[in-house]
Amino acid sequence: MNAIEEQRLILDQLYRIVRGNCPQNIETAKCRFDYERFEDGSSSVSQQFEYVEAGNLVSAALDRNLRAAIMPLVKELHAKMKAHTGGDWHAFTLSIDSDGRVSAKFEYPEEKA
């Protein structure tokens, strides 16, 4: 399996976690994942989840059982993307639009001059 396909499979698993936390008839949904690494080698992943249902924006916590897999998936995605492209993102937002299409937007630290 190539590197892009491996990354896509991880994003698909994260999509399933986000979608599994949404009510049936959402209009849109998004979840921002923040990935922080520390000097001692440890890391943390936090998330902010929201969706639009019947025109109302709802901020919610991800289900504890479903979110258990997030930290290893985000760490693995970061490692695979860094090995493949050298990119060192610190956050990304997974979005589900009204047509069910999924996108991911990655955020990189600002370059220091």
CNS distance restraints for C-alpha pairs under 8 A (distance, minus, plus):
assign (resid   1 and name CA) (resid   5 and name CA) 6.40 0.50 0.50
assign (resid   1 and name CA) (resid   6 and name CA) 6.68 0.50 0.50
assign (resid   2 and name CA) (resid   6 and name CA) 6.37 0.50 0.50
assign (resid   3 and name CA) (resid   7 and name CA) 6.29 0.50 0.50
assign (resid   3 and name CA) (resid  80 and name CA) 7.13 0.50 0.50
assign (resid   3 and name CA) (resid  81 and name CA) 7.95 0.50 0.50
assign (resid   3 and name CA) (resid  84 and name CA) 6.62 0.50 0.50
assign (resid   4 and name CA) (resid   8 and name CA) 6.14 0.50 0.50
assign (resid   5 and name CA) (resid   9 and name CA) 6.19 0.50 0.50
assign (resid   6 and name CA) (resid  10 and name CA) 6.52 0.50 0.50
assign (resid   6 and name CA) (resid  80 and name CA) 7.92 0.50 0.50
assign (resid   7 and name CA) (resid  11 and name CA) 6.28 0.50 0.50
assign (resid   7 and name CA) (resid  77 and name CA) 6.06 0.50 0.50
assign (resid   7 and name CA) (resid  80 and name CA) 6.86 0.50 0.50
assign (resid   7 and name CA) (resid  81 and name CA) 7.16 0.50 0.50
assign (resid   8 and name CA) (resid  12 and name CA) 6.07 0.50 0.50
assign (resid   9 and name CA) (resid  13 and name CA) 6.37 0.50 0.50
assign (resid  10 and name CA) (resid  14 and name CA) 6.39 0.50 0.50
assign (resid  10 and name CA) (resid  73 and name CA) 6.36 0.50 0.50
assign (resid  10 and name CA) (resid  76 and name CA) 7.97 0.50 0.50
assign (resid  10 and name CA) (resid  77 and name CA) 6.44 0.50 0.50
assign (resid  11 and name CA) (resid  15 and name CA) 6.05 0.50 0.50
assign (resid  11 and name CA) (resid  77 and name CA) 7.81 0.50 0.50
assign (resid  12 and name CA) (resid  16 and name CA) 6.23 0.50 0.50
assign (resid  13 and name CA) (resid  17 and name CA) 6.44 0.50 0.50
assign (resid  14 and name CA) (resid  18 and name CA) 6.29 0.50 0.50
assign (resid  14 and name CA) (resid  70 and name CA) 6.99 0.50 0.50
assign (resid  14 and name CA) (resid  73 and name CA) 7.43 0.50 0.50
assign (resid  15 and name CA) (resid  19 and name CA) 5.93 0.50 0.50
assign (resid  15 and name CA) (resid  94 and name CA) 7.25 0.50 0.50
assign (resid  15 and name CA) (resid 102 and name CA) 7.74 0.50 0.50
assign (resid  16 and name CA) (resid  20 and name CA) 5.78 0.50 0.50
assign (resid  17 and name CA) (resid  21 and name CA) 6.54 0.50 0.50
assign (resid  17 and name CA) (resid  66 and name CA) 5.93 0.50 0.50
assign (resid  17 and name CA) (resid  67 and name CA) 6.92 0.50 0.50
assign (resid  18 and name CA) (resid  22 and name CA) 6.81 0.50 0.50
assign (resid  18 and name CA) (resid  30 and name CA) 7.74 0.50 0.50
assign (resid  18 and name CA) (resid  31 and name CA) 6.98 0.50 0.50
assign (resid  18 and name CA) (resid  49 and name CA) 7.91 0.50 0.50
assign (resid  18 and name CA) (resid  62 and name CA) 7.53 0.50 0.50
assign (resid  19 and name CA) (resid  29 and name CA) 8.00 0.50 0.50
assign (resid  20 and name CA) (resid  66 and name CA) 7.76 0.50 0.50
assign (resid  21 and name CA) (resid  62 and name CA) 6.13 0.50 0.50
assign (resid  21 and name CA) (resid  63 and name CA) 6.51 0.50 0.50
assign (resid  21 and name CA) (resid  66 and name CA) 7.91 0.50 0.50
assign (resid  22 and name CA) (resid  26 and name CA) 6.85 0.50 0.50
assign (resid  22 and name CA) (resid  29 and name CA) 7.69 0.50 0.50
assign (resid  22 and name CA) (resid  51 and name CA) 7.24 0.50 0.50
assign (resid  23 and name CA) (resid  53 and name CA) 7.99 0.50 0.50
assign (resid  25 and name CA) (resid  53 and name CA) 6.74 0.50 0.50
assign (resid  26 and name CA) (resid  51 and name CA) 6.74 0.50 0.50
assign (resid  26 and name CA) (resid  52 and name CA) 5.78 0.50 0.50
assign (resid  26 and name CA) (resid  53 and name CA) 4.65 0.50 0.50
assign (resid  26 and name CA) (resid  54 and name CA) 7.34 0.50 0.50
assign (resid  26 and name CA) (resid  98 and name CA) 7.88 0.50 0.50
assign (resid  27 and name CA) (resid  51 and name CA) 7.39 0.50 0.50
assign (resid  27 and name CA) (resid  52 and name CA) 5.36 0.50 0.50
assign (resid  27 and name CA) (resid  53 and name CA) 5.64 0.50 0.50
assign (resid  27 and name CA) (resid  54 and name CA) 7.28 0.50 0.50
assign (resid  27 and name CA) (resid  55 and name CA) 7.66 0.50 0.50
assign (resid  27 and name CA) (resid  97 and name CA) 7.06 0.50 0.50
assign (resid  27 and name CA) (resid  98 and name CA) 4.98 0.50 0.50
assign (resid  28 and name CA) (resid  51 and name CA) 5.57 0.50 0.50
assign (resid  28 and name CA) (resid  52 and name CA) 5.30 0.50 0.50
assign (resid  28 and name CA) (resid  53 and name CA) 7.56 0.50 0.50
assign (resid  28 and name CA) (resid  95 and name CA) 7.53 0.50 0.50
assign (resid  28 and name CA) (resid  96 and name CA) 5.50 0.50 0.50
assign (resid  28 and name CA) (resid  97 and name CA) 4.82 0.50 0.50
assign (resid  28 and name CA) (resid  98 and name CA) 5.20 0.50 0.50
assign (resid  28 and name CA) (resid 100 and name CA) 7.99 0.50 0.50
assign (resid  29 and name CA) (resid  49 and name CA) 7.71 0.50 0.50
assign (resid  29 and name CA) (resid  50 and name CA) 5.80 0.50 0.50
assign (resid  29 and name CA) (resid  51 and name CA) 3.94 0.50 0.50
assign (resid  29 and name CA) (resid  52 and name CA) 6.27 0.50 0.50
assign (resid  29 and name CA) (resid  95 and name CA) 5.81 0.50 0.50
assign (resid  29 and name CA) (resid  96 and name CA) 5.12 0.50 0.50
assign (resid  29 and name CA) (resid  97 and name CA) 6.81 0.50 0.50
assign (resid  30 and name CA) (resid  49 and name CA) 5.97 0.50 0.50
assign (resid  30 and name CA) (resid  50 and name CA) 5.61 0.50 0.50
assign (resid  30 and name CA) (resid  51 and name CA) 6.20 0.50 0.50
assign (resid  30 and name CA) (resid  93 and name CA) 6.62 0.50 0.50
assign (resid  30 and name CA) (resid  94 and name CA) 5.50 0.50 0.50
assign (resid  30 and name CA) (resid  95 and name CA) 4.26 0.50 0.50
assign (resid  30 and name CA) (resid  96 and name CA) 6.13 0.50 0.50
assign (resid  31 and name CA) (resid  47 and name CA) 6.51 0.50 0.50
assign (resid  31 and name CA) (resid  48 and name CA) 5.43 0.50 0.50
assign (resid  31 and name CA) (resid  49 and name CA) 4.29 0.50 0.50
assign (resid  31 and name CA) (resid  50 and name CA) 6.37 0.50 0.50
assign (resid  31 and name CA) (resid  93 and name CA) 5.53 0.50 0.50
assign (resid  31 and name CA) (resid  94 and name CA) 5.35 0.50 0.50
assign (resid  31 and name CA) (resid  95 and name CA) 6.63 0.50 0.50
assign (resid  32 and name CA) (resid  47 and name CA) 5.36 0.50 0.50
assign (resid  32 and name CA) (resid  48 and name CA) 5.13 0.50 0.50
assign (resid  32 and name CA) (resid  49 and name CA) 6.56 0.50 0.50
assign (resid  32 and name CA) (resid  91 and name CA) 7.02 0.50 0.50
assign (resid  32 and name CA) (resid  92 and name CA) 5.66 0.50 0.50
assign (resid  32 and name CA) (resid  93 and name CA) 4.12 0.50 0.50
assign (resid  32 and name CA) (resid  94 and name CA) 6.34 0.50 0.50
assign (resid  33 and name CA) (resid  45 and name CA) 6.61 0.50 0.50
assign (resid  33 and name CA) (resid  46 and name CA) 5.73 0.50 0.50
assign (resid  33 and name CA) (resid  47 and name CA) 4.50 0.50 0.50
assign (resid  33 and name CA) (resid  48 and name CA) 6.78 0.50 0.50
assign (resid  33 and name CA) (resid  74 and name CA) 7.88 0.50 0.50
assign (resid  33 and name CA) (resid  91 and name CA) 5.46 0.50 0.50
assign (resid  33 and name CA) (resid  92 and name CA) 5.45 0.50 0.50
assign (resid  33 and name CA) (resid  93 and name CA) 6.19 0.50 0.50
assign (resid  34 and name CA) (resid  44 and name CA) 7.99 0.50 0.50
assign (resid  34 and name CA) (resid  45 and name CA) 5.46 0.50 0.50
assign (resid  34 and name CA) (resid  46 and name CA) 5.20 0.50 0.50
assign (resid  34 and name CA) (resid  47 and name CA) 6.17 0.50 0.50
assign (resid  34 and name CA) (resid  90 and name CA) 6.08 0.50 0.50
assign (resid  34 and name CA) (resid  91 and name CA) 4.30 0.50 0.50
assign (resid  34 and name CA) (resid  92 and name CA) 6.75 0.50 0.50
assign (resid  35 and name CA) (resid  43 and name CA) 7.25 0.50 0.50
assign (resid  35 and name CA) (resid  44 and name CA) 5.91 0.50 0.50
assign (resid  35 and name CA) (resid  45 and name CA) 4.67 0.50 0.50
assign (resid  35 and name CA) (resid  46 and name CA) 6.84 0.50 0.50
assign (resid  35 and name CA) (resid  74 and name CA) 7.38 0.50 0.50
assign (resid  35 and name CA) (resid  75 and name CA) 7.69 0.50 0.50
assign (resid  35 and name CA) (resid  90 and name CA) 5.15 0.50 0.50
assign (resid  35 and name CA) (resid  91 and name CA) 5.62 0.50 0.50
assign (resid  36 and name CA) (resid  43 and name CA) 5.45 0.50 0.50
assign (resid  36 and name CA) (resid  44 and name CA) 5.26 0.50 0.50
assign (resid  36 and name CA) (resid  45 and name CA) 6.43 0.50 0.50
assign (resid  36 and name CA) (resid  90 and name CA) 6.42 0.50 0.50
assign (resid  37 and name CA) (resid  41 and name CA) 6.76 0.50 0.50
assign (resid  37 and name CA) (resid  42 and name CA) 6.04 0.50 0.50
assign (resid  37 and name CA) (resid  43 and name CA) 4.23 0.50 0.50
assign (resid  37 and name CA) (resid  44 and name CA) 6.59 0.50 0.50
assign (resid  38 and name CA) (resid  42 and name CA) 5.43 0.50 0.50
assign (resid  38 and name CA) (resid  43 and name CA) 5.77 0.50 0.50
assign (resid  44 and name CA) (resid  71 and name CA) 7.34 0.50 0.50
assign (resid  45 and name CA) (resid  70 and name CA) 7.77 0.50 0.50
assign (resid  45 and name CA) (resid  71 and name CA) 5.71 0.50 0.50
assign (resid  45 and name CA) (resid  74 and name CA) 7.44 0.50 0.50
assign (resid  48 and name CA) (resid  59 and name CA) 7.83 0.50 0.50
assign (resid  48 and name CA) (resid  60 and name CA) 7.82 0.50 0.50
assign (resid  48 and name CA) (resid  61 and name CA) 7.39 0.50 0.50
assign (resid  49 and name CA) (resid  59 and name CA) 5.99 0.50 0.50
assign (resid  49 and name CA) (resid  60 and name CA) 5.74 0.50 0.50
assign (resid  49 and name CA) (resid  61 and name CA) 6.31 0.50 0.50
assign (resid  49 and name CA) (resid  62 and name CA) 6.82 0.50 0.50
assign (resid  50 and name CA) (resid  57 and name CA) 6.92 0.50 0.50
assign (resid  50 and name CA) (resid  58 and name CA) 5.42 0.50 0.50
assign (resid  50 and name CA) (resid  59 and name CA) 4.28 0.50 0.50
assign (resid  50 and name CA) (resid  60 and name CA) 5.84 0.50 0.50
assign (resid  51 and name CA) (resid  57 and name CA) 5.80 0.50 0.50
assign (resid  51 and name CA) (resid  58 and name CA) 5.38 0.50 0.50
assign (resid  51 and name CA) (resid  59 and name CA) 6.71 0.50 0.50
assign (resid  52 and name CA) (resid  56 and name CA) 5.27 0.50 0.50
assign (resid  52 and name CA) (resid  57 and name CA) 4.47 0.50 0.50
assign (resid  52 and name CA) (resid  58 and name CA) 6.04 0.50 0.50
assign (resid  53 and name CA) (resid  57 and name CA) 6.65 0.50 0.50
assign (resid  53 and name CA) (resid  58 and name CA) 7.37 0.50 0.50
assign (resid  62 and name CA) (resid  66 and name CA) 7.08 0.50 0.50
assign (resid  62 and name CA) (resid  67 and name CA) 6.04 0.50 0.50
assign (resid  63 and name CA) (resid  67 and name CA) 5.96 0.50 0.50
assign (resid  64 and name CA) (resid  68 and name CA) 6.29 0.50 0.50
assign (resid  66 and name CA) (resid  70 and name CA) 7.98 0.50 0.50
assign (resid  69 and name CA) (resid  73 and name CA) 6.32 0.50 0.50
assign (resid  70 and name CA) (resid  74 and name CA) 5.99 0.50 0.50
assign (resid  71 and name CA) (resid  75 and name CA) 6.12 0.50 0.50
assign (resid  72 and name CA) (resid  76 and name CA) 6.00 0.50 0.50
assign (resid  73 and name CA) (resid  77 and name CA) 6.04 0.50 0.50
assign (resid  74 and name CA) (resid  78 and name CA) 6.11 0.50 0.50
assign (resid  75 and name CA) (resid  79 and name CA) 6.21 0.50 0.50
assign (resid  76 and name CA) (resid  80 and name CA) 6.09 0.50 0.50
assign (resid  77 and name CA) (resid  81 and name CA) 6.04 0.50 0.50
assign (resid  78 and name CA) (resid  82 and name CA) 5.97 0.50 0.50
assign (resid  78 and name CA) (resid  88 and name CA) 7.31 0.50 0.50
assign (resid  78 and name CA) (resid  89 and name CA) 7.32 0.50 0.50
assign (resid  79 and name CA) (resid  83 and name CA) 6.09 0.50 0.50
assign (resid  80 and name CA) (resid  84 and name CA) 6.04 0.50 0.50
assign (resid  81 and name CA) (resid  85 and name CA) 5.82 0.50 0.50
assign (resid  81 and name CA) (resid  86 and name CA) 6.92 0.50 0.50
assign (resid  81 and name CA) (resid  87 and name CA) 6.42 0.50 0.50
assign (resid  81 and name CA) (resid  88 and name CA) 7.88 0.50 0.50
assign (resid  82 and name CA) (resid  86 and name CA) 4.27 0.50 0.50
assign (resid  82 and name CA) (resid  87 and name CA) 4.84 0.50 0.50
assign (resid  82 and name CA) (resid  88 and name CA) 5.77 0.50 0.50
assign (resid  87 and name CA) (resid 108 and name CA) 7.78 0.50 0.50
assign (resid  88 and name CA) (resid 108 and name CA) 6.44 0.50 0.50
assign (resid  88 and name CA) (resid 109 and name CA) 7.90 0.50 0.50
assign (resid  89 and name CA) (resid 106 and name CA) 6.29 0.50 0.50
assign (resid  89 and name CA) (resid 107 and name CA) 5.43 0.50 0.50
assign (resid  89 and name CA) (resid 108 and name CA) 4.29 0.50 0.50
assign (resid  89 and name CA) (resid 109 and name CA) 6.77 0.50 0.50
assign (resid  90 and name CA) (resid 106 and name CA) 7.77 0.50 0.50
assign (resid  90 and name CA) (resid 107 and name CA) 6.04 0.50 0.50
assign (resid  90 and name CA) (resid 108 and name CA) 5.81 0.50 0.50
assign (resid  90 and name CA) (resid 109 and name CA) 6.82 0.50 0.50
assign (resid  91 and name CA) (resid 106 and name CA) 5.95 0.50 0.50
assign (resid  91 and name CA) (resid 107 and name CA) 5.19 0.50 0.50
assign (resid  91 and name CA) (resid 108 and name CA) 7.26 0.50 0.50
assign (resid  92 and name CA) (resid 104 and name CA) 6.52 0.50 0.50
assign (resid  92 and name CA) (resid 105 and name CA) 5.33 0.50 0.50
assign (resid  92 and name CA) (resid 106 and name CA) 4.16 0.50 0.50
assign (resid  92 and name CA) (resid 107 and name CA) 5.68 0.50 0.50
assign (resid  93 and name CA) (resid 104 and name CA) 5.49 0.50 0.50
assign (resid  93 and name CA) (resid 105 and name CA) 5.31 0.50 0.50
assign (resid  93 and name CA) (resid 106 and name CA) 6.64 0.50 0.50
assign (resid  94 and name CA) (resid 102 and name CA) 7.03 0.50 0.50
assign (resid  94 and name CA) (resid 103 and name CA) 5.79 0.50 0.50
assign (resid  94 and name CA) (resid 104 and name CA) 4.48 0.50 0.50
assign (resid  94 and name CA) (resid 105 and name CA) 6.74 0.50 0.50
assign (resid  95 and name CA) (resid 102 and name CA) 5.56 0.50 0.50
assign (resid  95 and name CA) (resid 103 and name CA) 5.29 0.50 0.50
assign (resid  95 and name CA) (resid 104 and name CA) 6.27 0.50 0.50
assign (resid  96 and name CA) (resid 100 and name CA) 5.69 0.50 0.50
assign (resid  96 and name CA) (resid 101 and name CA) 5.59 0.50 0.50
assign (resid  96 and name CA) (resid 102 and name CA) 4.61 0.50 0.50
assign (resid  96 and name CA) (resid 103 and name CA) 6.70 0.50 0.50
assign (resid  97 and name CA) (resid 101 and name CA) 5.43 0.50 0.50
assign (resid  97 and name CA) (resid 102 and name CA) 6.56 0.50 0.50
